[in-house]
Amino acid sequence: MLNEQPVAVKEQQKEKYEKILAREFINEAKVVSAFEYYIAKYKPDQIIVIALKTHQPLVQGEQITILVDNQLQIDKLEGIKKHFHHSLMKILNNGFISLNLDLFDDGVTNEAKRYYTSNEKFKHFIELNPIVNDLKQLFGLELD
């Protein structure tokens, strides 16, 4: 069963997209709840789950911006964007929402940036204390 597609992709292919005319008020809490419902129901790829859970979405009126950490997450979300957008419209009972993807920037929200790779962590330590780089060179240390 190597050719099996993720559940979200299968559902996307089966579902017809009916027009949603409702226009209920949405806020950040409702959007986060909708993300959790989508993840539970459609069980998307782990990269998508991480992208949806890592940062709080920005909600401005009916515009939802999902902040992601890297281009891979954007690419994965773009692959299911139509299905995900329509599912959000149904879950939130608002057919007028728009969905945007954007890379996380420290200046946009109050959230702290998360560092995953050794290189990202090291660069952050150097910003906090430049002597760390001198110690690395002095002892001939290398990052994994």
Backbone as a ProteinNet text record, in pm:
[ID]
protein_1_A
[PRIMARY]
MLNEQPVAVKEQQKEKYEKILAREFINEAKVVSAFEYYIAKYKPDQIIVIALKTHQPLVQGEQITILVDNQLQIDKLEGIKKHFHHSLMKILNNGFISLNLDLFDDGVTNEAKRYYTSNEKFKHFIELNPIVNDLKQLFGLELD
[TERTIARY]
81.5	0	86.5	188.5	277.9	214	117.7	55.9	-61.8	-82.6	-196.4	-178.8	-282.6	-277.3	-324.2	-278.7	-327.3	-478.4	-540	-685.3	-737.9	-669.1	-716.1	-723.3	-626.4	-625.3	-740.8	-765.5	-877	-1010	-1028	-1151.9	-1169.4	-1059.3	-1063.8	-1112.4	-1068.5	-1107.4	-1253.8	-1306.9	-1444.5	-1544.7	-1511.2	-1604.7	-1634.7	-1759.8	-1798.7	-1808.1	-1771.9	-1769.2	-1896	-1989.5	-2110.7	-2083.2	-2156.5	-2137.2	-2196.7	-2120.6	-2165.2	-2200.9	-2325.5	-2374.9	-2377.5	-2362.1	-2364.9	-2245.8	-2260.3	-2153.3	-2143.9	-2110.9	-2097	-1968.1	-1970.8	-1853.9	-1746.1	-1621.3	-1510.9	-1408.4	-1339.9	-1230.5	-1119.7	-1011.4	-895.4	-928.3	-1005.5	-1040.3	-1121	-1216.4	-1296.4	-1209.2	-1114.1	-1026.6	-936.4	-878.9	-793.8	-874.8	-996.5	-1085.4	-1115.5	-1136	-1162.2	-1040.3	-920.6	-797.4	-791.8	-820.3	-816.3	-919	-1038.3	-1143	-1098.1	-1040.9	-992.6	-886.9	-792.7	-685.7	-744.5	-839.9	-901.4	-982	-1053	-1140.3	-1064	-972.3	-908.1	-768.2	-709.9	-578.4	-475.4	-444.7	-349	-206.3	-116.5	24.6	79	177.5	232.3	289.2	347	401.8	289.3	173.9	59.5	8.9	3.8	-40.2	50.3	180.3	275.8	257.2	238.2	218.8	94.3	-12.1	-136.7	-133.3	-50.4	-48.6	62.5	164.9	281.7	253.6	188.1	164.9	15.5	-21.5	-160	-189.4	-304.2	-338.4	-372.4	-348.1	-387.5	-525.5	-620	-756.2	-788	-813.5	-849.9	-978.5	-1087.8	-1217.5	-1242.1	-1255.4	-1277.2	-1152.5	-1040.8	-913.9	-834.8	-797	-719.3	-581.5	-478.1	-340.7	-276.7	-228.9	-159.5	-10.2	52.7	196.5	269.4	365.5	441.6	590.8	669.1	811.2	900.4	853.9	943.6	864.8	938.4	878	814	870.1	812.4	669.4	647.1	512.5	418.4	466.7	384.4	347.4	444.8	419.2	316.2	328.7	233.3	93.1	83.7	-47.3	-108	-24.3	-74.2	-138	-83.1	-135.2	-277	-315.3	-450.6	-532.2	-482.6	-542.8	-691	-726.1	-865.9	-956.9	-917.7	-997.3	-1000.5	-885.1	-874.7	-959	-950.3	-1026.5	-1176.9	-1220.7	-1363.9	-1408.6	-1324.4	-1356.8	-1369.3	-1277.7	-1286.9	-1415.9	-1454	-1578.3	-1697.3	-1698	-1807.3	-1802.7	-1685.8	-1672	-1707.5	-1660.2	-1683.1	-1816.5	-1885.8	-2013.9	-2002.4	-1898.4	-1874.3	-1812.3	-1890.3	-1844.8	-1764.8	-1732.8	-1665.4	-1523.1	-1473.8	-1338.6	-1235.6	-1122.2	-1010.6	-895.1	-810.8	-704	-571.2	-476.2	-342.4	-238.1	-126.2	-12.5	102.7	174	285.3	391.9	517.3	626.4	623	648.4	649	759.6	726.4	822.8	805.6	915.6	909.9	835.8	846.8	786.4	635.8	577.2	434.4	351.2	400.8	324.9	411.5	351.1	422.6	488.1	464.6	520.4	671.6	736.9	881.5	907.2	1009.2	1045.2	1104.2	1070	1122.9	1239.8	1341.7	1461.7	1467.3	1481.9	1477.5	1613.4	1685.5	1812	1925.9	2034.7	2153.4	2204	2200.5	2249	2163.9	2031.1	1942.2	1967.4	1983.2	2008.3	2141.3	2243.4	2375.3	2373.3	2308.8	2299.5	2228.1	2125.3	2052.9	2144.5	2222.8	2316.3	2420.6	2465.2	2563.7	2502.7	2374	2307	2297.6	2271.8	2260.8	2397.1	2499.5	2632.3	2737.7	2797.7	2894.2	3016.6	3044.7	3160.5	3142.7	3019.8	2993.7	3066	3066.4	3134.8	3286	3341.4	3484.2	3520.2	3434.6	3459.9	3454.6	3361.1	3350.1	3479.7	3529.7	3653.7	3774.8	3779.1	3891.2	3906.4	3794.4	3797.9	3781.1	3764.2	3749.9	3624.2	3515.4	3389.3	3314.3	3238.1	3154.7	3012.7	2918.5	2777.9	2746.4	2654.9	2611.9	2526.8
-119.5	0	126.7	129.8	243.4	364.7	345.6	455.6	518	477.7	528.8	676.4	756.4	899.9	930	1044.4	1084.3	1102.1	1086.9	1095	1228.4	1337.4	1470.7	1480.7	1421.2	1425.9	1342.5	1224.6	1140.6	1212.3	1273.1	1345.8	1461.3	1528.6	1642.5	1597.4	1481.5	1434.1	1391.9	1338.4	1290.7	1405	1504.2	1608.5	1706	1742	1851.8	1975.2	2089.3	2211.3	2291.6	2282.8	2362.7	2502	2598.8	2738.1	2758.6	2824.8	2851.9	3000.4	3027.7	3164.6	3227.8	3147.1	3199.9	3292.4	3380	3474.4	3495.9	3389.4	3399.9	3470.1	3537.6	3605.8	3502.5	3534.1	3443.8	3521.1	3445.6	3502.6	3397.8	3435.4	3347.2	3213.9	3217.8	3095.4	2999.8	3053.3	2969.5	2909.5	2987.9	2939.3	2827.6	2846.3	2742.1	2614.4	2629.6	2514.9	2446.2	2525.2	2469.5	2392.9	2445.6	2375.6	2239.2	2236.8	2111.5	2011.7	2060.7	1974.6	1917.3	2001.7	1957.6	1848.9	1869.6	1771.7	1639.4	1644.6	1522.4	1448.2	1524.5	1461.5	1408.4	1486.4	1449.8	1389.9	1398	1339.5	1370.5	1499.8	1537.4	1495.6	1513.1	1483.5	1553.8	1491.8	1545.9	1687	1714.5	1848.8	1953.4	1918	2008.5	2027.5	1919.6	1927.6	2023	2007.8	2095.1	2240	2261.1	2397.2	2462.3	2385.5	2441.6	2463	2384.7	2393.9	2481.9	2510.1	2579.1	2724.5	2800	2942.5	2972.8	3074	3119.3	3186.1	3156.5	3223.8	3371	3453.3	3594.1	3607.1	3661.1	3677.5	3826	3877.2	4017	4019.4	4038.3	4032	3890.6	3876.1	3743.4	3690.7	3753.4	3708.9	3632.7	3509.1	3423.6	3405.1	3436.7	3417.8	3310.5	3205.8	3098.2	3126.5	3136	3160.6	3026.8	3007.8	2882.1	2912.2	2808.6	2826.9	2816.1	2746.3	2726.9	2701.8	2699.4	2683.1	2545.6	2443.1	2308.1	2307.3	2373.6	2380.4	2456.6	2563.2	2637.7	2547.3	2474.3	2385.5	2278.2	2218.6	2114.7	2173.1	2291.1	2353.8	2397.8	2443.4	2480.9	2360.6	2242.3	2120.6	2086.7	2127.5	2098.4	2226.1	2337.7	2467.5	2475.9	2429.7	2439.5	2359.7	2236.3	2151.8	2211.3	2255.1	2311.1	2438.7	2524.9	2650.5	2621.6	2530.3	2498.2	2433.5	2347.4	2284.8	2389.9	2486.9	2594.7	2674.3	2700.9	2775.1	2698.5	2565.4	2484.2	2479.2	2454.5	2442.3	2573.9	2685.2	2816.7	2878.3	2812.4	2859.5	3002.5	3021.5	3153.7	3132	3157	3136.3	3251.5	3350.2	3469.3	3484.1	3382.3	3392.5	3375.3	3439.3	3419.7	3362	3285.8	3213.7	3250.3	3292.9	3328.1	3249.8	3224.3	3159.6	3258	3263.3	3356.7	3296.7	3332.8	3286.9	3363.8	3292.9	3353.5	3456.7	3571.7	3679.4	3728.6	3740.7	3783.3	3915.8	4004.5	4136.8	4138.3	4031.8	4028.9	3995.3	3903.5	3860.7	3869.2	3839.7	3838.9	3704.6	3607	3473.8	3474.9	3386.4	3370	3273.8	3302.5	3213.2	3087.3	2973.3	2845.5	2806.4	2752.2	2710.3	2558.2	2498.6	2353.6	2292.5	2349.4	2289.1	2341	2266.7	2307.6	2442	2461.6	2587.1	2706.2	2689.8	2797.7	2830.8	2727.6	2748.7	2819.6	2777.3	2837	2985.3	3016.2	3156.5	3241.9	3183.6	3254.9	3280.6	3179.9	3196.9	3303.4	3307.9	3409.8	3549.9	3562.8	3692.7	3734.3	3637.5	3667.6	3696.6	3621.4	3635.1	3600.7	3700.3	3677.1	3594.4	3587.1	3509.1	3359.7	3315.5	3174.6	3135	3223.3	3194.9	3185.3	3273.7	3268	3136.5	3091.3	2964	2847	2852	2746.8	2737.7	2852.5	2854.5	2816.5	2861.8	2834.3	2684.4	2615.5	2472.8	2385.9	2447.1	2371.2	2286.3	2338.5	2263.2	2276.6	2174.3	2177.6	2138	2192.8	2157.1	2028.1	1953.2	1828.1	1854.6
0	0	0	-80.9	-86.6	-152.3	-238.4	-311.5	-237.7	-113.2	-40	-6.6	-26.9	-2.9	139.3	195.3	326.7	325.7	442.3	454.7	403.5	436.9	394.9	243.2	173.2	27.1	-28.3	30.3	-15	3.7	121.6	148.6	51.6	20	-71	-208.4	-252.2	-383.7	-387.2	-277	-271.9	-258.3	-175.9	-138.2	-250.9	-261	-349.1	-260.7	-315	-235.2	-257.9	-160.8	-171.1	-117.4	-167.8	-127.3	11.5	97.8	234.1	241.5	272.2	271.5	410.4	514.6	651.6	674.6	774.1	803.7	955.1	1027.1	1172.5	1209.2	1324.1	1376.3	1410.6	1377.2	1412.9	1496.2	1582.2	1660.1	1669.4	1733.8	1741.2	1808.9	1915.8	1988.3	1899.5	1823.5	1733.3	1623.3	1573.6	1466.5	1518.8	1636.6	1695.3	1716.8	1765.7	1786	1652.1	1547.6	1414.1	1362.4	1386.9	1348.1	1416.3	1546.8	1622.8	1570.2	1538	1482.4	1347.2	1263	1131.1	1147.2	1238.4	1261.7	1309.4	1402.2	1454.4	1347.2	1264.1	1164.5	1043.5	989.1	863	877.4	996.4	1023.7	913.9	895.5	790.5	827.1	733.8	750.5	875.4	941.6	1065.4	1048.6	934.5	909.1	912.1	860.2	861.1	1004	1080.1	1219.3	1296.8	1279.8	1348.7	1304.7	1175.3	1123.9	1184	1202.6	1254.8	1405.3	1475.8	1621.9	1678.8	1601.7	1655.9	1692.8	1607.6	1631	1631	1706.8	1707.2	1572.7	1513.2	1387.1	1414	1313.8	1322.1	1258.7	1331.9	1281.6	1279.1	1158.1	1139.1	1059.2	1129.8	1063.5	1014.1	883.3	824.4	755	781.4	723.4	829	795.3	885.1	823.9	901.7	856.6	943.2	877.7	947.5	939.4	1054.8	1060	1068.3	979	975.3	987	1016.2	1042.4	919.5	815.4	701.1	572.5	462	330.2	313	375.6	366.3	420.3	533.5	589.5	495.8	435.3	339.1	222	168.5	54.7	89.2	206.4	248.4	264.9	326.6	344	211	118.4	-15	-84.2	-57.8	-119.3	-75.9	44.3	93.9	115.3	66.2	98.2	60.3	-57.8	-101.8	-7.9	20.9	111.5	252.3	299.6	434.4	447.1	347.2	347.2	350.2	266.4	262.2	393.4	448.3	576.7	686.8	687.4	786.9	770.3	646.1	622.2	679.7	661.7	715.4	867.5	922.9	1068.4	1137.6	1082.4	1142.2	1099.2	1007.6	955.4	903.1	820	761.1	622.8	519.6	382.9	326.2	408.5	358.8	412.4	481.4	535.5	423.9	442.5	350.9	432.4	365.1	432.2	368.6	451.1	403.6	481	417.1	481.4	482.5	594.6	605.5	695.9	669.7	755	885.8	994.1	1127	1136.9	1195.1	1216.2	1359.2	1431.7	1571.8	1588.9	1491.3	1502.4	1484.4	1430.2	1400.4	1524.3	1608.4	1725.5	1849.9	1962.6	2090	2117.8	2033.2	2053.5	2037.3	2109.6	2093.9	1978.7	1900.1	1790.1	1849.1	1790.9	1836.7	1749.3	1811.4	1739.7	1741.6	1622.7	1611.4	1580.5	1488	1446.5	1533	1534	1610.3	1561.1	1431.2	1372.8	1417.2	1417.8	1462.6	1609.3	1691.5	1834.2	1855.1	1781.3	1795.8	1756.5	1644.2	1601.5	1706.3	1767.9	1873.1	1993.4	2032.4	2144.4	2113.2	1989.2	1949.8	1961	1922	1935.2	2081.6	2169.2	2311.8	2375.2	2332.1	2391	2285.6	2222.7	2114	2155.4	2284.5	2331.1	2301.2	2286.5	2254.7	2126.5	2028	1901.3	1923	2006.9	2037.6	2105.8	2197.4	2266.7	2169.2	2076.2	1975.2	1895.2	1852.9	1773.5	1858.3	1982.4	2071.3	2095.9	2118.2	2147.4	2023.3	1906.4	1782.2	1777.2	1831.6	1836.9	1704.1	1671.1	1550.1	1585.7	1510.7	1531.1	1457.1	1511.8	1446.8	1327.6
[MASK]
++++++++++++++++++++++++++++++++++++++++++++++++++++++++++++++++++++++++++++++++++++++++++++++++++++++++++++++++++++++++++++++++++++++++++++++++

